[in-house]
Amino acid sequence: MEYCLDTGDLEMVKKVADLYPIRCFSMNPSIAVNCLRGTGRTFLQNAKMIREVIGEDTPFYLEAMGDTAEEMIEDAHKIRQEIKGNTMIKIPACPQGFKAIRLLKEEDILCSCTAIYDFNQAMLAAEAGAYCVAVYVSRVDNSGGDGIEVVRKIKEAFVMEGIACKVSAASLKQVNYLEKAALAGADNVTVTLDLLEKMAIHPLTQKTLDTFRADWESLFGEGMRVANMTE
């Protein structure tokens, strides 16, 4: 399962790329607006700066806007023209979106179908040629459904039918959802820096490290490390 950082915050991207094993990055329009407000940077300028940090080979998912398939495709072309490297297009799960995915697939442009809330949308997206389907888990839950169960059913159907399409568990708000998404078969989970830090830290780990340090320094002295030792 791959972790995908969902942000448009350039400094956050730099921090996460330095510390954590993140294999892809993404942002939706709302995230982009929240991160760019007051910076003076445009969407494309910011995306280019993120691409410079993560490198050209790293998958980078950027969303096309538009009410029609033609408008979404036009945006997709502009994004791919300006943001070089392994850049993929996010297209919403709607009739015009399914059309856009199908036509972009014919151009060998990989698309993630986003804002999926149920099984049927995912199946239509996969049939249209989507590379990935992104289920908005927490939003499904907030509307009275079971987002993780939706992920599980989609993944089971894809495996059963031999459909080569990734399933992403997106819009995760609690760290325990990451475990549930993995056990449900998600190929990809979108995360924030806050979720990553909660995953990385456990109070018992720190307690163990404190014990290791105390034991070590009781014999070798405060601040001594292996690199400082002589034979």
C-alpha positions in Angstrom: 0.0 0.0 0.0 1.3 3.4 -0.9 0.9 6.6 1.1 0.0 9.7 -0.9 0.4 13.1 0.8 -2.6 15.3 0.0 -1.5 18.9 0.2 -0.6 22.0 -1.7 1.6 23.3 1.1 5.2 23.6 -0.3 6.9 23.6 3.0 4.9 20.6 4.2 5.9 18.7 1.0 9.6 19.5 1.7 9.3 18.2 5.3 7.4 15.0 4.4 9.7 14.2 1.4 12.7 14.5 3.7 11.3 12.3 6.6 8.7 9.8 5.4 8.4 7.1 2.8 5.8 8.9 0.7 5.5 7.6 -2.9 3.0 10.0 -4.4 1.5 13.5 -3.9 -1.8 15.0 -4.7 -4.1 18.0 -4.1 -7.7 18.8 -4.8 -9.1 22.2 -5.7 -10.2 23.0 -2.1 -6.8 22.0 -0.7 -5.0 24.1 -3.4 -7.1 27.2 -2.5 -6.5 26.8 1.2 -2.7 26.4 0.8 -2.3 29.1 -1.8 -4.4 31.9 -0.3 -2.1 34.8 0.6 1.0 33.3 -1.1 0.8 35.2 -4.4 1.5 32.0 -6.2 -0.8 30.5 -8.9 -1.9 26.9 -9.0 0.6 26.0 -11.8 3.5 27.9 -10.2 2.9 26.1 -6.9 2.6 22.7 -8.7 5.9 23.3 -10.5 7.7 24.1 -7.2 6.3 20.9 -5.7 7.4 18.9 -8.7 11.0 20.3 -8.2 11.0 19.0 -4.7 9.5 15.5 -5.3 11.4 14.8 -8.6 10.0 13.9 -12.0 9.5 10.2 -11.4 7.2 10.6 -8.4 3.4 10.3 -9.2 1.7 13.7 -8.8 -2.1 13.9 -9.0 -3.6 17.2 -10.0 -7.3 17.9 -10.6 -8.8 19.2 -13.8 -11.7 21.6 -13.5 -14.7 22.1 -15.9 -18.3 21.3 -16.3 -17.9 19.3 -19.5 -15.6 16.6 -20.7 -14.1 18.9 -23.2 -13.3 21.5 -20.5 -11.8 18.8 -18.2 -9.7 17.5 -21.1 -8.5 21.0 -21.9 -7.4 21.5 -18.3 -5.7 18.0 -18.3 -3.7 19.0 -21.4 -2.6 22.3 -19.8 -1.6 20.5 -16.6 0.4 17.9 -18.4 2.0 20.6 -20.6 3.1 22.7 -17.7 3.9 20.1 -15.0 6.4 17.7 -16.4 7.2 14.2 -15.2 4.9 11.5 -13.9 1.8 13.8 -13.6 -1.6 12.2 -13.5 -5.0 13.9 -13.8 -7.8 13.7 -11.3 -11.3 13.7 -12.8 -14.5 13.7 -10.8 -17.0 10.8 -10.8 -19.8 12.2 -12.9 -21.1 11.5 -16.5 -18.9 14.1 -18.1 -16.0 12.9 -16.0 -16.4 9.3 -17.2 -16.4 10.6 -20.8 -13.2 12.7 -20.1 -11.5 9.6 -18.5 -12.3 7.5 -21.6 -11.0 10.1 -24.0 -7.9 10.8 -22.0 -7.2 7.1 -21.8 -7.2 7.0 -25.6 -4.4 9.6 -25.4 -2.5 7.4 -22.9 -3.1 10.0 -20.1 -3.6 8.3 -16.8 -6.5 9.5 -14.7 -7.6 9.0 -11.1 -11.4 9.2 -10.7 -12.0 11.2 -7.6 -15.0 12.0 -5.3 -16.3 8.5 -5.5 -19.0 7.6 -2.9 -20.3 4.2 -3.9 -19.5 0.9 -5.7 -21.3 1.8 -9.0 -19.4 5.0 -9.5 -16.1 3.0 -9.1 -17.1 0.4 -11.6 -18.1 3.0 -14.2 -14.8 4.8 -13.7 -12.8 1.6 -14.1 -14.7 0.6 -17.2 -14.0 4.1 -18.6 -10.3 3.4 -18.1 -9.4 5.1 -14.8 -6.0 4.2 -13.4 -7.2 4.7 -9.9 -10.5 5.3 -8.1 -10.5 7.5 -5.0 -13.2 6.7 -2.4 -14.0 9.6 0.0 -14.1 7.4 3.1 -14.8 9.9 5.9 -17.4 11.8 3.8 -19.2 8.5 3.1 -19.3 7.9 6.8 -20.5 11.4 7.5 -23.5 10.8 5.2 -24.5 7.7 7.0 -22.6 5.1 5.0 -19.5 2.9 5.7 -16.6 4.2 3.7 -14.2 1.4 4.5 -16.8 -1.2 3.4 -17.2 0.6 0.1 -13.4 0.3 -0.4 -13.5 -3.4 0.5 -16.3 -4.2 -1.9 -14.7 -2.2 -4.8 -11.4 -4.0 -4.3 -13.0 -7.4 -4.1 -14.9 -6.8 -7.3 -11.8 -5.5 -9.1 -9.8 -8.7 -8.1 -12.7 -10.9 -9.0 -13.2 -9.3 -12.4 -9.5 -8.9 -13.1 -9.8 -5.1 -13.3 -6.4 -3.4 -13.3 -7.4 -0.3 -11.4 -6.1 0.9 -8.1 -8.4 1.6 -5.1 -7.5 4.7 -3.0 -9.0 5.3 0.4 -9.1 9.1 0.5 -10.5 11.8 2.8 -9.2 9.9 5.9 -9.6 12.0 9.1 -8.5 9.5 11.8 -5.3 7.4 12.1 -7.1 4.2 12.8 -8.7 4.4 9.3 -5.3 3.8 7.8 -5.2 0.3 9.3 -8.8 -0.3 8.3 -8.1 0.8 4.7 -5.1 -1.5 4.4 -7.1 -4.5 5.7 -9.9 -3.6 3.3 -7.4 -4.0 0.4 -6.7 -0.3 -0.5 -3.8 0.1 -2.8 -3.3 3.7 -1.9 -4.3 6.0 1.1 -4.2 9.7 1.1 -2.6 11.2 4.3 -1.9 14.6 5.9 1.2 15.5 7.8 -0.8 15.3 11.0 -1.8 11.7 10.3 1.8 10.8 9.4 3.1 12.1 12.7 0.4 10.2 14.6 1.4 7.0 12.8 5.1 7.6 13.4 5.0 8.2 17.1 4.1 5.9 20.0 4.7 6.7 23.6 6.1 3.2 24.4 8.7 3.7 21.7 10.0 6.9 23.2 10.0 5.2 26.7 12.1 2.4 25.2 14.5 4.8 23.6 14.9 6.7 26.9 15.8 3.4 28.6 18.3 2.5 25.8 20.0 5.9 26.2 20.2 5.7 30.0 21.7 2.2 29.9 24.2 3.2 27.2 25.3 6.4 28.9 25.7 4.7 32.3 28.6 2.8 30.8 30.0 4.9 27.9 29.2 8.4 29.1 26.8 11.1 28.3 26.6 12.0 24.6 28.8 9.1 23.5 27.9 7.5 20.1 29.4 4.7 18.2 30.7 7.2 15.6 32.7 8.9 18.4 34.3 5.7 19.6 37.9 4.7 19.0 38.9 1.1 18.6 
